[in-house]
Amino acid sequence: MNKIKYAAAVLIAIAGMGLQQAKADLFTSELNIGPDDSTGILFGTVTVSLTGQVATITFNSNTALDYHFIDSSIASVNVNASTFTFAIVNDPFFKNVNIPGGNVNGFGSFDLSINNKGGFGNAIDTLSFTVTNTSGVLWNSASDVLEFNADGFDASAHVATQGGSLTFFVAENGTTTQVPDGGMTVMLLGMGLGALGMAQRFLKK
């Protein structure tokens, strides 16, 4: 009888893990606000993924329309934490970071702004970095990591096109897209519910 109870407890724990992992922790916002608040063009995306209290933030430019990231304030975000640490993951032309980031042309002030080495020869299409929450208020999901600044934006980027002859700043307007997880969430949820059913059978014996 004790073995059955022990097995049931283990199965319930597995179910709990499955249900917890089913929680979404990834989303993508669209950089679709251009100069003078123009809309209708997708300049790129900002993806936030969360593991524990470490968020990985990735900027991807829309190369299909010949957009690339460049220069100072190449990527800026407004972090939803009173204190945090920063680390570069992927940026071959990283120069330095400003925390707080200050004002980005036309889109208000941000908590963090990354500066890259200048020139179109140093333009990039993907930039990735981490922010680690060191405040007393925890992030529960990827959607908690960034927050809107006073002007209503939580991310911006410095974009170049036409071989670098045209540069300007863009931002996101809060449009988010949930990223599919390839069925992993459904699988974990099914495992969790199945484990609960098995535990219930054991407990009835």
N, C-alpha and C positions, 0 to 999 in steps of 0.2 A: 504494500500500500504506500509506504514511504517513497519507494522508487517511482511509483506512478505519479505521486504528487510532485516529485523532483522533476520528472520529465515534463509534466504539465507546466511547471514554472519556467523551464527553459524555453518551451514552445511559446509561451506568452511573451517572454522577453524578445524572442526572434520576431514575433508578430509586431511588437512595439517598434523594433528597429525598422521593419519593413514599412510601417505606417509613417514613421518619422522621415525616412529617406524619400517617401513619395512627395514630400513638400518641395515645390519648385524653388530653385535657388539661382536662376539665370534669366536675365531679360536683356533685350536690346532696344535702345532708343534711336530715333532717326535724326541725323543732323540735316534738317530741312528748312531752316530759317537762314536766309542769306542777307546781304547788305540791304539796309533800309527796310528790314523786316519782310523782305520778299519771300514768297512761298512757292511751292510747286516743284522744286528740284531737290533730289536726294543727293547731298554732297558726300555722305558717308554714314557710318553708324557708330554707336558707342555701346559696347556690351559689358555688362557687369555680372561677374560670377562670384559667389560667396562660399567660402569654406571656413567654418568656425567664425572668427572675427577678422579674417583676412579676405579682402575683396580684390579680385583681379579685374582691372578696367582696361579694355582694349578698344582703341580707335581704329576703324578701317575706312579708308577713303573709297569713293566710288570711282574706280579706275575706268569703268566702262564709259564714263562721261569725261575722262581725262582730268579728274580731280586728285590732288596729292596734298599731303601735309608738309608744312614748311616753317622755318624761322622761329622767332620769339613767340611765346604764348601758343606754341604749336598745338597744345592740348591743355584745356583747363576744366576743372570740375569743382563743384560745390559739395564738399563732404559733410554728411549728416553726423558729425561727431565733434565734440568740443576739443578733443585731442586725438591725434593719430600720427602714425609714422608712414614713411613713403620709401619705396624702392623701385628702381627700374627693372623691368623684365626683358623688354625688347625695344631698343632704340639706339641704333648704331651711331647717331649723330647728337646724342644727348650732351647738353652743355651744362645746365644747372636747373634747379627748381626754385620757385618762389612760394613760400608758405608764410603768410597768406599770399594768394596770387595777385591780388589787386584787380584793377578794372581792365576788362577786355573790351576793346573797341565796339561800342554800341550794345553790349550785352551785360553790363554791370560787373560787379565784383565777385570773384570766386575765391575759394579757400586755397586752391592749389593751381599753379600754372607752370608748365614745363617749357623750358627754352631750349631750342636746338641751335646748332651751328647754322649760320646763314647761307644763302645761295641755293639756286634750284638744283645744283649738283648734290645737295644734301637733302633733297625732298624724299619723303618716305610715304608708303601706303598703309603701313601697319605700325602701331605704337602700343606697347603694353606696359603697365606698371601695377604695383600693388599699393593699397592703403590698408593699414592695420588699425582697427579701432582700439584705442587705449583709454577711452572714456568709461564712465560708470554705466552708461546706457548702451545696452547691447543691440546689435543688428539681428533681427530674426529672419530676414530674407534679403535677397539681392536688391529688392525694391526699397529697402531701408537705407542703403549705402549713400545715395545722393539725395539732395534736397534742392528745391528751387531757391535761387537768390532773390533779392528784392525786386529784380526786373523780370522774374518768372522763368529763368533758365537754370539748368543744373549742369550743363556741359557746353563747351564751345571749342572750336578748332580754327587754326590758321590754314587756309587753303590756297593752293596755287594751281593755275591751269595755263594753257597755251604756252607751254615750255617755260613757265615761270614769269612770263611777261605780265600776267594778271594775278594779283594776290588780294585776298580779302578774308574777313572773318565770318564764320557761320556758327550756328548754335542749334540746339534741339528745342522742340516745343512741347515736350511731355508725351509725345506719341511713343508708345512702347509695344513691342511684339514679343509674346511668349515664345521661347525657342523650344522646338520639339526635342524630346530626349530619347528618341529612337525606341520607345516602348519600355524603357527601364522603369519608369514610374509605375506603369500598369503592372509590370511583372512583380515589383516589390510589393505593391498593394495586394496583388493576388496571393503572394507568399504569406503576407501578414495575415490575411483573412483565413487562408487555409490552415495556418498554424493555430489560429484561434479555434477553428472548428475541431481540429485534432485534440487540442487541450480540453475542449468541452466534453469530447467523448471519453477521454481518460478520467476526467473528474466525475463523470456519471457512474463509472464502474466501481 
